[in-house]
Amino acid sequence: MYWHESIHITDWFYIFFTENNGMAFGMEIFGKLFLTFFRIGAVLFGSWYLHRIIKRELKTGYIVCITLILAGAIGNIIDSVFYGEIFNASTTSQIATFVPIGEGYSSWFHGRVVDMFYFPIIDTNWPEWLPFIGGDHFIFFSPIFNVADAAISCGIIALLLFYSKYLNDIHHQPKEEESK
């Protein structure tokens, strides 16, 4: 697909090709290199933690949530580390193609993450009578994201919804109970 090309699936779902320099949903807080190394550090820590909780035989759902977060982070790392080196730049008139290593649009660890899912669930205008924003265009849920972002988000939301009390309980057990 060309950069910013979209495929209309329904009025509230599009496949929309874009590339993202930042974190989930396009947020850019720190530099790209910092973000990539942060992701790598988070995956190393997450892998260690996942190994630890599997050995402790904690709840399967909790392990699945951690695995979703870890898998999503790995997916975004692959894009960040490699894509800039092995693809040329996507534009509105050129589709990205594989190129020999070193001839890509960016250097190692500086690649952009490919995002493609767009769900403008509500696409309307604010009522004219509203002060300040009346008549302005409004889209509910405008972020464009990928499978990795969805895995991370679903894992975190499920942890918060279903395992916040469980997390509190397992991290505040006396040491002798943990070994049981």
C-alpha positions as CSV (number, residue, x, y, z in Angstrom):
1,M,0.0,0.0,0.0
2,Y,1.0,3.6,-0.5
3,W,1.6,5.8,2.6
4,H,-1.8,7.0,3.9
5,E,-3.7,4.8,1.4
6,S,-6.8,3.3,3.0
7,I,-9.2,0.5,2.2
8,H,-12.8,1.0,3.3
9,I,-14.1,-2.1,5.1
10,T,-17.1,-0.5,6.8
11,D,-18.0,3.1,7.8
12,W,-16.3,2.5,11.1
13,F,-13.3,0.3,10.1
14,Y,-10.6,1.0,7.6
15,I,-7.2,-0.5,6.8
16,F,-5.1,2.6,6.7
17,F,-1.4,2.4,6.0
18,T,0.8,4.7,8.0
19,E,4.1,4.6,9.7
20,N,4.7,5.7,13.3
21,N,7.9,7.1,14.8
22,G,6.6,7.0,18.4
23,M,4.9,4.7,20.8
24,A,1.5,3.2,20.7
25,F,-1.1,5.3,18.9
26,G,1.6,7.6,17.5
27,M,2.6,9.2,20.8
28,E,6.1,10.7,20.7
29,I,7.6,11.6,24.1
30,F,11.3,10.8,23.9
31,G,13.7,10.3,21.0
32,K,13.5,7.2,18.8
33,L,16.7,5.6,20.0
34,F,15.6,6.0,23.6
35,L,12.2,4.5,22.8
36,T,13.8,1.5,21.0
37,F,16.2,0.7,23.9
38,F,13.4,1.2,26.4
39,R,11.4,-1.4,24.5
40,I,14.3,-3.8,24.4
41,G,14.9,-3.3,28.2
42,A,11.1,-3.8,28.8
43,V,11.2,-7.1,26.8
44,L,14.2,-8.4,28.7
45,F,12.6,-7.6,32.0
46,G,9.2,-8.9,30.8
47,S,10.9,-12.2,29.6
48,W,12.5,-12.6,33.0
49,Y,9.3,-11.9,34.8
50,L,7.3,-14.2,32.6
51,H,9.7,-17.0,33.2
52,R,9.5,-16.3,37.0
53,I,5.6,-16.3,37.1
54,I,5.4,-19.5,35.0
55,K,7.7,-21.3,37.5
56,R,5.4,-20.1,40.3
57,E,2.4,-21.5,38.5
58,L,0.3,-18.4,38.8
59,K,-3.1,-18.1,37.1
60,T,-3.2,-18.8,33.4
61,G,-5.1,-15.7,32.5
62,Y,-2.5,-13.6,34.3
63,I,0.3,-15.3,32.4
64,V,-1.6,-14.7,29.1
65,C,-2.0,-11.0,29.9
66,I,1.8,-10.7,30.5
67,T,2.5,-12.7,27.3
68,L,0.2,-10.4,25.2
69,I,2.2,-7.3,26.5
70,L,5.5,-9.0,25.8
71,A,4.5,-10.2,22.3
72,G,3.3,-6.7,21.4
73,A,6.5,-5.1,22.6
74,I,8.6,-7.6,20.6
75,G,6.5,-6.9,17.4
76,N,7.1,-3.2,17.8
77,I,10.8,-3.8,18.4
78,I,11.1,-5.8,15.2
79,D,9.7,-2.8,13.2
80,S,11.9,-0.3,15.1
81,V,15.1,-2.1,14.8
82,F,15.0,-3.6,11.3
83,Y,12.4,-1.9,9.0
84,G,14.5,1.3,8.5
85,E,17.4,-0.8,7.2
86,I,15.6,-3.2,4.9
87,F,12.8,-1.0,3.4
88,N,12.9,2.2,1.4
89,A,10.6,5.0,2.4
90,S,6.9,4.8,1.7
91,T,5.3,7.8,0.0
92,T,2.0,8.7,-1.4
93,S,3.4,7.8,-4.9
94,Q,5.8,4.9,-4.0
95,I,5.2,1.6,-2.2
96,A,8.0,0.6,0.2
97,T,10.1,-2.3,-1.1
98,F,12.9,-4.4,0.2
99,V,16.3,-3.0,-0.3
100,P,19.8,-4.3,0.5
101,I,20.8,-3.7,4.1
102,G,22.1,-0.2,4.6
103,E,20.1,1.3,1.7
104,G,16.8,1.7,3.7
105,Y,15.2,4.9,4.8
106,S,16.8,4.9,8.2
107,S,19.6,3.3,10.3
108,W,19.3,0.4,12.8
109,F,17.1,1.1,15.8
110,H,15.5,4.1,14.1
111,G,12.8,2.4,11.9
112,R,9.2,3.4,12.0
113,V,6.4,1.1,13.2
114,V,3.8,0.1,10.6
115,D,0.2,0.9,11.8
116,M,-2.9,-0.1,9.9
117,F,-6.1,-0.4,11.9
118,Y,-8.4,2.7,12.0
119,F,-11.8,2.6,13.7
120,P,-13.5,6.0,13.4
121,I,-16.5,4.7,15.3
122,I,-18.2,8.1,15.4
123,D,-17.4,10.5,12.7
124,T,-19.6,13.6,13.0
125,N,-19.6,17.3,13.9
126,W,-20.3,18.8,17.3
127,P,-23.7,20.5,17.6
128,E,-23.6,24.2,16.6
129,W,-25.0,25.3,20.0
130,L,-22.0,24.0,22.0
131,P,-19.7,26.9,23.1
132,F,-16.1,26.8,21.7
133,I,-16.4,23.5,19.8
134,G,-19.8,23.9,18.1
135,G,-19.7,22.9,14.5
136,D,-16.1,21.4,14.8
137,H,-15.4,18.0,13.3
138,F,-15.3,15.2,15.8
139,I,-14.0,11.6,15.5
140,F,-14.4,9.2,18.3
141,F,-11.4,6.9,18.5
142,S,-9.1,8.3,15.8
143,P,-5.8,6.5,16.6
144,I,-4.4,4.2,14.0
145,F,-2.7,1.2,15.5
146,N,-1.3,-2.3,14.7
147,V,-1.7,-5.8,16.1
148,A,1.2,-5.3,18.5
149,D,-0.4,-2.1,20.0
150,A,-3.7,-4.0,20.3
151,A,-1.9,-6.9,22.1
152,I,-0.3,-4.5,24.6
153,S,-3.5,-2.5,25.2
154,C,-5.6,-5.7,25.7
155,G,-3.0,-7.2,28.0
156,I,-2.8,-4.1,30.1
157,I,-6.6,-3.5,30.2
158,A,-7.3,-7.2,31.1
159,L,-4.6,-6.9,33.9
160,L,-6.3,-3.8,35.3
161,L,-9.8,-5.2,35.0
162,F,-9.4,-8.8,36.1
163,Y,-6.1,-9.1,38.0
164,S,-5.5,-5.9,40.0
165,K,-6.7,-7.5,43.3
166,Y,-4.8,-10.7,42.3
167,L,-1.6,-8.7,41.7
168,N,-2.0,-7.0,45.1
169,D,-2.5,-10.4,46.8
170,I,0.5,-12.2,45.2
171,H,2.9,-9.4,45.8
172,H,1.9,-9.0,49.5
173,Q,2.1,-12.7,50.6
174,P,4.5,-13.6,53.3
175,K,7.7,-15.2,51.9
176,E,6.9,-18.7,53.2
177,E,3.5,-18.7,51.5
178,E,5.1,-17.8,48.1
179,S,7.1,-21.0,48.0
180,K,3.9,-23.2,48.4
